[in-house]
Amino acid sequence: MFFSLMAVQDAAAQGGIGLVGAGLAIGLTVIGAGIGIGQIGAQMAAGIARQPEATGSIQTASIILAALIEGAALFGLGLAFLKF
């Protein structure tokens, strides 16, 4: 904790607080995307276990949702790179 506060203070002193913010933004974006895709995978497996005959439609919907989440994560990455 203390080391990270010192790193933030050093970055602020050098005018790089925006870079710290960009790093935090993309980090939180990737964590959120990982959690979202994990939830999709868990619910897909549960749905297929309950209704094996609907496997195709469940997988299709899950892939589309995962792609939308990945798109949001890539959008966050692009915004973070704007600071660099």
N, CA, C and O atoms as a GROMACS GRO file, in nm:
protein
  336
    1MET      N    1   0.082  -0.119   0.000
    1MET     CA    2   0.000   0.000   0.000
    1MET      C    3   0.087   0.125   0.000
    1MET      O    4   0.064   0.217  -0.078
    2PHE      N    5   0.186   0.128   0.087
    2PHE     CA    6   0.271   0.246   0.097
    2PHE      C    7   0.349   0.268  -0.031
    2PHE      O    8   0.364   0.381  -0.077
    3PHE      N    9   0.399   0.157  -0.090
    3PHE     CA   10   0.476   0.170  -0.213
    3PHE      C   11   0.390   0.224  -0.326
    3PHE      O   12   0.436   0.307  -0.405
    4SER      N   13   0.266   0.179  -0.336
    4SER     CA   14   0.180   0.226  -0.443
    4SER      C   15   0.147   0.374  -0.425
    4SER      O   16   0.136   0.448  -0.524
    5LEU      N   17   0.131   0.419  -0.301
    5LEU     CA   18   0.108   0.561  -0.278
    5LEU      C   19   0.230   0.643  -0.317
    5LEU      O   20   0.216   0.753  -0.371
    6MET      N   21   0.348   0.591  -0.290
    6MET     CA   22   0.470   0.661  -0.329
    6MET      C   23   0.481   0.668  -0.482
    6MET      O   24   0.523   0.769  -0.536
    7ALA      N   25   0.443   0.561  -0.550
    7ALA     CA   26   0.450   0.559  -0.696
    7ALA      C   27   0.353   0.661  -0.754
    7ALA      O   28   0.385   0.729  -0.852
    8VAL      N   29   0.235   0.673  -0.695
    8VAL     CA   30   0.137   0.770  -0.742
    8VAL      C   31   0.188   0.912  -0.718
    8VAL      O   32   0.172   0.999  -0.804
    9GLN      N   33   0.248   0.934  -0.604
    9GLN     CA   34   0.301   1.067  -0.573
    9GLN      C   35   0.416   1.102  -0.667
    9GLN      O   36   0.426   1.216  -0.712
   10ASP      N   37   0.503   1.007  -0.697
   10ASP     CA   38   0.612   1.031  -0.790
   10ASP      C   39   0.559   1.062  -0.930
   10ASP      O   40   0.609   1.152  -0.997
   11ALA      N   41   0.457   0.988  -0.973
   11ALA     CA   42   0.400   1.011  -1.104
   11ALA      C   43   0.333   1.148  -1.110
   11ALA      O   44   0.341   1.217  -1.212
   12ALA      N   45   0.268   1.187  -1.001
   12ALA     CA   46   0.203   1.318  -0.997
   12ALA      C   47   0.307   1.429  -1.002
   12ALA      O   48   0.286   1.532  -1.066
   13ALA      N   49   0.419   1.408  -0.934
   13ALA     CA   50   0.524   1.510  -0.933
   13ALA      C   51   0.586   1.527  -1.071
   13ALA      O   52   0.632   1.636  -1.105
   14GLN      N   53   0.586   1.422  -1.150
   14GLN     CA   54   0.644   1.428  -1.283
   14GLN      C   55   0.538   1.459  -1.390
   14GLN      O   56   0.569   1.458  -1.509
   15GLY      N   57   0.418   1.486  -1.349
   15GLY     CA   58   0.312   1.518  -1.445
   15GLY      C   59   0.251   1.396  -1.509
   15GLY      O   60   0.183   1.410  -1.611
   16GLY      N   61   0.271   1.279  -1.456
   16GLY     CA   62   0.221   1.157  -1.517
   16GLY      C   63   0.100   1.099  -1.448
   16GLY      O   64   0.071   0.980  -1.463
   17ILE      N   65   0.027   1.181  -1.373
   17ILE     CA   66  -0.090   1.128  -1.303
   17ILE      C   67  -0.195   1.078  -1.403
   17ILE      O   68  -0.274   0.988  -1.372
   18GLY      N   69  -0.196   1.136  -1.522
   18GLY     CA   70  -0.287   1.088  -1.626
   18GLY      C   71  -0.254   0.946  -1.669
   18GLY      O   72  -0.343   0.868  -1.702
   19LEU      N   73  -0.125   0.913  -1.670
   19LEU     CA   74  -0.085   0.777  -1.706
   19LEU      C   75  -0.128   0.678  -1.600
   19LEU      O   76  -0.166   0.565  -1.630
   20VAL      N   77  -0.121   0.720  -1.474
   20VAL     CA   78  -0.168   0.632  -1.366
   20VAL      C   79  -0.318   0.610  -1.381
   20VAL      O   80  -0.367   0.498  -1.365
   21GLY      N   81  -0.391   0.717  -1.413
   21GLY     CA   82  -0.535   0.705  -1.434
   21GLY      C   83  -0.568   0.615  -1.552
   21GLY      O   84  -0.662   0.536  -1.546
   22ALA      N   85  -0.489   0.627  -1.659
   22ALA     CA   86  -0.512   0.541  -1.776
   22ALA      C   87  -0.487   0.395  -1.741
   22ALA      O   88  -0.560   0.307  -1.785
   23GLY      N   89  -0.383   0.370  -1.663
   23GLY     CA   90  -0.355   0.232  -1.621
   23GLY      C   91  -0.464   0.175  -1.534
   23GLY      O   92  -0.503   0.060  -1.549
   24LEU      N   93  -0.515   0.257  -1.442
   24LEU     CA   94  -0.626   0.212  -1.358
   24LEU      C   95  -0.752   0.188  -1.441
   24LEU      O   96  -0.825   0.092  -1.418
   25ALA      N   97  -0.776   0.274  -1.538
   25ALA     CA   98  -0.896   0.260  -1.621
   25ALA      C   99  -0.894   0.130  -1.700
   25ALA      O  100  -0.993   0.057  -1.700
   26ILE      N  101  -0.783   0.101  -1.766
   26ILE     CA  102  -0.780  -0.021  -1.846
   26ILE      C  103  -0.777  -0.144  -1.756
   26ILE      O  104  -0.832  -0.248  -1.792
   27GLY      N  105  -0.713  -0.134  -1.641
   27GLY     CA  106  -0.712  -0.247  -1.548
   27GLY      C  107  -0.851  -0.282  -1.500
   27GLY      O  108  -0.889  -0.399  -1.498
   28LEU      N  109  -0.927  -0.182  -1.461
   28LEU     CA  110  -1.063  -0.207  -1.414
   28LEU      C  111  -1.153  -0.253  -1.528
   28LEU      O  112  -1.244  -0.333  -1.507
   29THR      N  113  -1.128  -0.204  -1.648
   29THR     CA  114  -1.207  -0.247  -1.764
   29THR      C  115  -1.184  -0.395  -1.792
   29THR      O  116  -1.279  -0.469  -1.818
   30VAL      N  117  -1.059  -0.438  -1.787
   30VAL     CA  118  -1.028  -0.579  -1.814
   30VAL      C  119  -1.082  -0.670  -1.704
   30VAL      O  120  -1.131  -0.779  -1.732
   31ILE      N  121  -1.074  -0.624  -1.579
   31ILE     CA  122  -1.130  -0.703  -1.469
   31ILE      C  123  -1.281  -0.720  -1.488
   31ILE      O  124  -1.335  -0.829  -1.471
   32GLY      N  125  -1.348  -0.610  -1.522
   32GLY     CA  126  -1.493  -0.617  -1.544
   32GLY      C  127  -1.529  -0.708  -1.660
   32GLY      O  128  -1.627  -0.783  -1.652
   33ALA      N  129  -1.452  -0.701  -1.768
   33ALA     CA  130  -1.478  -0.788  -1.883
   33ALA      C  131  -1.456  -0.935  -1.846
   33ALA      O  132  -1.533  -1.022  -1.887
   34GLY      N  133  -1.353  -0.961  -1.769
   34GLY     CA  134  -1.328  -1.099  -1.726
   34GLY      C  135  -1.440  -1.154  -1.640
   34GLY      O  136  -1.481  -1.269  -1.656
   35ILE      N  137  -1.488  -1.072  -1.549
   35ILE     CA  138  -1.600  -1.114  -1.464
   35ILE      C  139  -1.725  -1.138  -1.549
   35ILE      O  140  -1.796  -1.237  -1.529
   36GLY      N  141  -1.751  -1.049  -1.643
   36GLY     CA  142  -1.869  -1.063  -1.728
   36GLY      C  143  -1.864  -1.188  -1.814
   36GLY      O  144  -1.964  -1.259  -1.826
   37ILE      N  145  -1.750  -1.216  -1.873
   37ILE     CA  146  -1.738  -1.335  -1.957
   37ILE      C  147  -1.743  -1.461  -1.872
   37ILE      O  148  -1.795  -1.564  -1.916
   38GLY      N  149  -1.690  -1.454  -1.751
   38GLY     CA  150  -1.701  -1.569  -1.661
   38GLY      C  151  -1.846  -1.600  -1.625
   38GLY      O  152  -1.885  -1.716  -1.618
   39GLN      N  153  -1.924  -1.495  -1.602
   39GLN     CA  154  -2.066  -1.514  -1.573
   39GLN      C  155  -2.140  -1.573  -1.693
   39GLN      O  156  -2.227  -1.659  -1.678
   40ILE      N  157  -2.105  -1.526  -1.811
   40ILE     CA  158  -2.169  -1.580  -1.932
   40ILE      C  159  -2.138  -1.729  -1.945
   40ILE      O  160  -2.227  -1.809  -1.972
   41GLY      N  161  -2.011  -1.766  -1.924
   41GLY     CA  162  -1.974  -1.908  -1.935
   41GLY      C  163  -2.044  -1.994  -1.832
   41GLY      O  164  -2.089  -2.105  -1.864
   42ALA      N  165  -2.055  -1.945  -1.710
   42ALA     CA  166  -2.121  -2.023  -1.604
   42ALA      C  167  -2.269  -2.042  -1.635
   42ALA      O  168  -2.323  -2.152  -1.620
   43GLN      N  169  -2.334  -1.935  -1.677
   43GLN     CA  170  -2.477  -1.945  -1.707
   43GLN      C  171  -2.504  -2.027  -1.832
   43GLN      O  172  -2.607  -2.093  -1.844
   44MET      N  173  -2.410  -2.022  -1.928
   44MET     CA  174  -2.426  -2.104  -2.048
   44MET      C  175  -2.418  -2.252  -2.010
   44MET      O  176  -2.500  -2.332  -2.056
   45ALA      N  177  -2.323  -2.288  -1.928
   45ALA     CA  178  -2.310  -2.427  -1.887
   45ALA      C  179  -2.434  -2.473  -1.810
   45ALA      O  180  -2.480  -2.585  -1.828
   46ALA      N  181  -2.486  -2.386  -1.724
   46ALA     CA  182  -2.606  -2.422  -1.648
   46ALA      C  183  -2.727  -2.436  -1.741
   46ALA      O  184  -2.808  -2.527  -1.723
   47GLY      N  185  -2.738  -2.347  -1.838
   47GLY     CA  186  -2.850  -2.354  -1.931
   47GLY      C  187  -2.845  -2.480  -2.018
   47GLY      O  188  -2.948  -2.543  -2.043
   48ILE      N  189  -2.724  -2.515  -2.063
   48ILE     CA  190  -2.711  -2.636  -2.145
   48ILE      C  191  -2.737  -2.760  -2.061
   48ILE      O  192  -2.791  -2.858  -2.112
   49ALA      N  193  -2.698  -2.757  -1.934
   49ALA     CA  194  -2.725  -2.872  -1.848
   49ALA      C  195  -2.874  -2.891  -1.825
   49ALA      O  196  -2.921  -3.004  -1.813
   50ARG      N  197  -2.948  -2.781  -1.819
   50ARG     CA  198  -3.093  -2.791  -1.799
   50ARG      C  199  -3.168  -2.830  -1.925
   50ARG      O  200  -3.263  -2.908  -1.920
   51GLN      N  201  -3.125  -2.774  -2.039
   51GLN     CA  202  -3.193  -2.801  -2.166
   51GLN      C  203  -3.090  -2.836  -2.274
   51GLN      O  204  -3.052  -2.749  -2.353
   52PRO      N  205  -3.046  -2.960  -2.278
   52PRO     CA  206  -2.944  -2.997  -2.377
   52PRO      C  207  -2.989  -2.980  -2.522
   52PRO      O  208  -2.906  -2.962  -2.611
   53GLU      N  209  -3.119  -2.984  -2.545
   53GLU     CA  210  -3.168  -2.970  -2.683
   53GLU      C  211  -3.156  -2.827  -2.734
   53GLU      O  212  -3.166  -2.804  -2.855
   54ALA      N  213  -3.134  -2.730  -2.645
   54ALA     CA  214  -3.121  -2.589  -2.686
   54ALA      C  215  -2.975  -2.544  -2.690
   54ALA      O  216  -2.947  -2.425  -2.682
   55THR      N  217  -2.884  -2.639  -2.702
   55THR     CA  218  -2.741  -2.607  -2.698
   55THR      C  219  -2.700  -2.506  -2.804
   55THR      O  220  -2.626  -2.413  -2.774
   56GLY      N  221  -2.747  -2.524  -2.925
   56GLY     CA  222  -2.707  -2.435  -3.035
   56GLY      C  223  -2.746  -2.290  -3.011
   56GLY      O  224  -2.665  -2.200  -3.028
   57SER      N  225  -2.871  -2.268  -2.971
   57SER     CA  226  -2.916  -2.130  -2.950
   57SER      C  227  -2.851  -2.068  -2.827
   57SER      O  228  -2.823  -1.948  -2.826
   58ILE      N  229  -2.826  -2.148  -2.725
   58ILE     CA  230  -2.760  -2.095  -2.605
   58ILE      C  231  -2.617  -2.056  -2.637
   58ILE      O  232  -2.570  -1.950  -2.594
   59GLN      N  233  -2.546  -2.140  -2.712
   59GLN     CA  234  -2.408  -2.108  -2.748
   59GLN      C  235  -2.401  -1.984  -2.837
   59GLN      O  236  -2.311  -1.902  -2.821
   60THR      N  237  -2.494  -1.972  -2.930
   60THR     CA  238  -2.494  -1.856  -3.019
   60THR      C  239  -2.515  -1.726  -2.941
   60THR      O  240  -2.444  -1.628  -2.961
   61ALA      N  241  -2.612  -1.727  -2.852
   61ALA     CA  242  -2.639  -1.608  -2.771
   61ALA      C  243  -2.520  -1.576  -2.681
   61ALA      O  244  -2.486  -1.459  -2.662
   62SER      N  245  -2.457  -1.679  -2.626
   62SER     CA  246  -2.341  -1.656  -2.537
   62SER      C  247  -2.224  -1.597  -2.613
   62SER      O  248  -2.156  -1.509  -2.562
   63ILE      N  249  -2.199  -1.644  -2.733
   63ILE     CA  250  -2.089  -1.592  -2.814
   63ILE      C  251  -2.113  -1.446  -2.850
   63ILE      O  252  -2.021  -1.364  -2.847
   64ILE      N  253  -2.238  -1.413  -2.884
   64ILE     CA  254  -2.271  -1.274  -2.917
   64ILE      C  255  -2.251  -1.184  -2.796
   64ILE      O  256  -2.195  -1.075  -2.808
   65LEU      N  257  -2.296  -1.228  -2.680
   65LEU     CA  258  -2.280  -1.148  -2.558
   65LEU      C  259  -2.133  -1.132  -2.521
   65LEU      O  260  -2.090  -1.024  -2.480
   66ALA      N  261  -2.055  -1.238  -2.535
   66ALA     CA  262  -1.912  -1.229  -2.505
   66ALA      C  263  -1.842  -1.133  -2.600
   66ALA      O  264  -1.751  -1.061  -2.560
   67ALA      N  265  -1.883  -1.132  -2.726
   67ALA     CA  266  -1.824  -1.040  -2.823
   67ALA      C  267  -1.857  -0.896  -2.787
   67ALA      O  268  -1.773  -0.807  -2.802
   68LEU      N  269  -1.978  -0.871  -2.740
   68LEU     CA  270  -2.014  -0.736  -2.699
   68LEU      C  271  -1.933  -0.690  -2.578
   68LEU      O  272  -1.893  -0.574  -2.571
   69ILE      N  273  -1.909  -0.780  -2.485
   69ILE     CA  274  -1.828  -0.745  -2.368
   69ILE      C  275  -1.684  -0.718  -2.410
   69ILE      O  276  -1.622  -0.623  -2.362
   70GLU      N  277  -1.631  -0.801  -2.498
   70GLU     CA  278  -1.494  -0.779  -2.547
   70GLU      C  279  -1.483  -0.647  -2.622
   70GLU      O  280  -1.382  -0.579  -2.612
   71GLY      N  281  -1.588  -0.612  -2.695
   71GLY     CA  282  -1.588  -0.483  -2.764
   71GLY      C  283  -1.581  -0.368  -2.668
   71GLY      O  284  -1.511  -0.270  -2.693
   72ALA      N  285  -1.653  -0.378  -2.557
   72ALA     CA  286  -1.647  -0.272  -2.456
   72ALA      C  287  -1.508  -0.265  -2.393
   72ALA      O  288  -1.459  -0.156  -2.364
   73ALA      N  289  -1.445  -0.380  -2.372
   73ALA     CA  290  -1.310  -0.381  -2.316
   73ALA      C  291  -1.210  -0.320  -2.414
   73ALA      O  292  -1.120  -0.246  -2.373
   74LEU      N  293  -1.225  -0.349  -2.542
   74LEU     CA  294  -1.136  -0.289  -2.642
   74LEU      C  295  -1.159  -0.139  -2.654
   74LEU      O  296  -1.065  -0.063  -2.680
   75PHE      N  297  -1.282  -0.096  -2.636
   75PHE     CA  298  -1.312   0.047  -2.637
   75PHE      C  299  -1.240   0.115  -2.519
   75PHE      O  300  -1.184   0.223  -2.535
   76GLY      N  301  -1.244   0.052  -2.402
   76GLY     CA  302  -1.172   0.106  -2.286
   76GLY      C  303  -1.022   0.110  -2.309
   76GLY      O  304  -0.954   0.203  -2.266
   77LEU      N  305  -0.969   0.008  -2.376
   77LEU     CA  306  -0.826   0.006  -2.408
   77LEU      C  307  -0.791   0.120  -2.503
   77LEU      O  308  -0.688   0.186  -2.486
   78GLY      N  309  -0.874   0.144  -2.601
   78GLY     CA  310  -0.850   0.253  -2.694
   78GLY      C  311  -0.852   0.388  -2.624
   78GLY      O  312  -0.771   0.475  -2.655
   79LEU      N  313  -0.944   0.406  -2.532
   79LEU     CA  314  -0.949   0.531  -2.458
   79LEU      C  315  -0.826   0.549  -2.368
   79LEU      O  316  -0.776   0.660  -2.352
   80ALA      N  317  -0.778   0.439  -2.311
   80ALA     CA  318  -0.658   0.448  -2.228
   80ALA      C  319  -0.537   0.483  -2.312
   80ALA      O  320  -0.449   0.556  -2.265
   81PHE      N  321  -0.530   0.432  -2.435
   81PHE     CA  322  -0.416   0.463  -2.521
   81PHE      C  323  -0.417   0.607  -2.571
   81PHE      O  324  -0.313   0.658  -2.614
   82LEU      N  325  -0.530   0.672  -2.566
   82LEU     CA  326  -0.536   0.812  -2.606
   82LEU      C  327  -0.449   0.899  -2.515
   82LEU      O  328  -0.398   1.003  -2.558
   83LYS      N  329  -0.432   0.855  -2.392
   83LYS     CA  330  -0.350   0.932  -2.298
   83LYS      C  331  -0.202   0.920  -2.332
   83LYS      O  332  -0.124   1.012  -2.305
   84PHE      N  333  -0.161   0.807  -2.392
   84PHE     CA  334  -0.020   0.788  -2.426
   84PHE      C  335   0.011   0.871  -2.545
   84PHE      O  336   0.125   0.872  -2.592
   0.00000   0.00000   0.00000
